[in-house]
């Protein structure tokens, strides 16, 4: 049957991917799996992606991470759903498995554009543009969450941090500049007042959740004082329409 033929073909693709560590086959696999919200062989694909990335040396992991990230960044070439899928179902799982050196390399290379996306003012150019922007922002908050979850404080919140230096584009004084900026953007995002709004409510809620999850990772990584947990994670202001989620 066609179904068995399809499963057989995907199984061969996965086997070839693991044996060859080919980035071209990784791109092909992403194009196959991301056409559907959940692929019929999703679990097999995730297992194979895990073996694929863990079987590489640290120097080869960064180029592999750039494949799904590159698809996410190509707004004009792929629909939002495909870009979101490539980031969430391929890039993030691999980021959680790579060596810390590859993780640092990835974020050193991309933190500037990630921060530019997170910090951009909300577009007024209509629903289609807003959908694209919300997709970009929530994906970038998911990337930030992974960065702060996996890396130690020294790598994200110190003057010697390569990632902070890349974000600042040069000399770093305090070391907490990136953390302060992301915390500000994340707090503003999760506190957005949606009362009376009717457009893209589900996507906006997903965006708020991504920002909140990023804040949890940031505060957990960088703070020990309870006041930060209270102010950024557990405090509501119903008068301003600022709810926890």
N, C-alpha and C positions, 0 to 999 in steps of 0.2 A: 504494500500500500504506500501511498504518497507520504503518509505520516512516518512510517518506518524508514523510508528512504531519507526523509528530512532528518530524523533523529540520528540515523547512521552517518549522514554527511556532517552534522554538527559535532558528533563524537570524534570523527576523523580530524576535524578542524581543531578541536581541543587538544587532541593527542599531538598533532603537528605543532601547535603553539607551545606546548610544554617541552617537546623535544628540541625545538629549534630556537626558542626564545626570540622569535621574529617579531619585530615591531610592526611590520606590514600585516602579519596575521592577526596581531592584536587589534589593529585598526579595522580589519575585516570583521573580526568577532564583534566589536562594538557596533558596527553597522548592522549586523544580524540581530543582536540581542536587544538593542535599544529601539527597534521598531515597535516593540510591544512593552506595555507597562510592566508586565512580568512574563519573562520568556518561559515556554513550556519546559525548558531544561535549565532553568535559573540556578537551581542548587548545584547541578553538575558544572555549570559555567563558573560559579563563584569558587567552587573547589579547585577548578583548573586554574583560575586567575591567581588564587592563593599560591599554588605550586609554582606557577610561572614566575611570579615576582620574588618569591622566597628562594628560588633556584638561581637568582642572579646575584652577581657581586654588586656592592654599593655603587660602583662607578657606572653600572649599566641600568640601575634602577631609576635614576633621574630621567633619562630619555624616555623610559617606558611610562613614567608618570605624566610626562609632557604630551603623550598621545591623547588620552581622554581629556586632559585639561585644555589642549589645543582645540578639540571639538567643542567643548563648552564655550570657548572664547570666540568661535566663528559664528557670530550672530546672523550674518547675511547668508550663510550656507546651510544652516540646519534650523529646524523649528525648535521652539523653546523646550518642548517635551523631550526631544532627542538630546539637546544640550544638557538639560537637567539630569536625564538618565545617565549620560556618559560620566558626569561628575559624581553623582550619588551612588551609582551601582558599579562603577569601575575605578574612578580616581580615588574616592574616599576609602574603599576597602583596601586598596593597594597602599595608600598612605599609612594606614594603620599597621602595615606589615613590614615596611621597608626599614633598612638600617637608619639610625638617627642621622648619620652623615648625609644620606640621600635626602632625608626629610628636610634637613637644614639647607641643603643645596637647592631643593625645590622652592622653599619659601624665600630664600635669599634672592632667587631669580624672579619671583612673581609677586612679592609682598607689596610692591609699589602699586601695581595695577589692581590688586585685590583691595587695597585701602582706598584707591581712587573710586572704585565701584561702590564700596560700602559708604563712603562719605559724600557721594554725589547727591545733590538736592533732588527731591521727588519730581519726576517729569510731569509737565502739564500738557503733553502732546497727544493725549487721547489714550483709550483703553489698551490698544495694541502695544503702544510704547511702554505703558505702565506695566503690562504683563511681562514684557521683556526685561524691564528694569528690576521688577520684583524677583523674577527668576534669577537674574544675575546676583542680586544682593543676598538672597537667601542661600544660594550656592556658596558665595564668598564667606558668609557667616559660618557655614558648615566647614569650610576649609580652616577658618580661624579657630573654630572649636577643636578640630583635630590637632592643629599646631600646638595650642596651649595644653591639650590633654596629653600629648606624647612627649613634648620637650620640657626639660627642667627650666626653672626660673632664670638661670644664668643665660640660657639661650634665647630668651624672649624679653627680658626685663633688666638687662645690664648694659652699661656703656660699651662693654667688649663684645656684645652680641653682633654677629654678622648680619642677622636678619634686621635688627634695629638700625644698623648702619645703612643697610640697603634701603630701608624705609625712609630714613632721613636724607639719604643721598650724600653722606659725608660724615662730618664730625658729630659725635654724640656726647651730650653733657651729662644728663641724669641717667639715661638708660631706660626710663619708664615712659618715654614719649609715645611709643607705639601702643603700649598697653592703655595709657590714658586716652588716646584718640579712639581706639576700638571700644573701650568702655563707654565713652560718651556717645558714640554712634549706636552701640547696642542698646543702651538705656533709652535713647530717643526712639529707636525702632520698636522696642517692646512696649513702650508707653504710648504709642500712637492711639489717638482717640478715634475709634471707628463708629461712634454713635452717629446715626443718620447716613452713614455710607452705604452704598448699594453695589459698588463695582468691585469685582474680583475678591470677594470677602474670604473665600476659602484659601486663595493664594496668599492673601495678606496675613491671614492667621498663621499659615505655614511659615511665612517670613518672620512674624513675631516670635514664633517658637524657635526658629533657627537662631535669632538674635539672643533670645533668653538662654538657650543651651550654650551659646558662645560665651555669654556672661558668666554662667556657672563655671565653665572651664577656666576662664580668665581669673576670676576671683579665687578659685580653688588653687590655681597654680601660683598666684602672686601675693595673696593676702593671708594673714593669720588673725587679723583684728576682726572681731564679730561685727563691728559697725558697718564694714563694707558689705558683708553678707546681708545685713538687715536693709541697708539703703538700696542696694542694687538688685537683690533677689527676693526679698520677702515683704517689701513695702508697697502698699497700694495708695493711690490718691483718687478716690471715687469722684470727688468734685471736679477734677481735671480729666476724668475718663481714663485714668491710668490704672488699669487692672493688671494683675499678675500675668495673665495671658489673654 
